[in-house]
């Protein structure tokens, strides 16, 4: 098997994969939820950095555009927020 991460020792990576495989479905879903929350937080942090004067509503809309695309974000938010 090829390495997933070039900065992780192969033995530690093998252990990590083994632990993922042994995790029950609830644990796997919790890990996925945590990863999604982290990704959203990082995306919002980046948006705040790029648009320091944007309101929270504008930032949530911009995040929706990133996650859903323009068309669906406009449907969800009613197209009432500036891009």
Order of alpha helices (4+ residues) and beta strands (2+ residues): alpha-alpha-alpha-alpha
